[in-house]
Amino acid sequence: MAGTSPSERPERPELPGRPERRSAGALESEVLATLWATEDPLSPAEIQDRLGDGLAYNTVHTILKRLYDKGLVLRDAGGRRGTYRPAKGAAEATAEAMHQALERGPDPIAALQHFVSGLSAEEERALRDLLGENSP
């Protein structure tokens, strides 16, 4: 509706039998998680099958192209045609995203302070071990 703010627009009801629409970012995360869950490269059809929820093949293919363009997945040239695998492991990709977030912010030290204050006791112990601090 022209001239109305998003908060004034009526919500569109979900259509019966159709899953809730996921954002591209959420779909990218789900596709990556699917690839990380196996050691074998997967075709778009195999990923579609594992994701379920009536996701269209074209949607999966589009997400894979976006991930490929971002350097997050690799297309396998050898073996089966049209298969994909992650370019990096889950932990490595997460660490890289954390570094990028710190580089984007105006105060990386403050961001680290907030991050560390939200760690669980187990995560804090692991971080201390990694930093060589053996505290009780």
Secondary structure, DSSP 8 states (H G I E B T S, - for coil): -TT--TTTS------TT------HHHHHHHHHHHHHT-SS-B-HHHHHHHH-TT--HHHHHHHHHHHHHTTSEEEE-SSSTTEEEESS-HHHHHHHHHHHHHHHSS-HHHHHHHHHHT--HHHHHHHHHHTT----
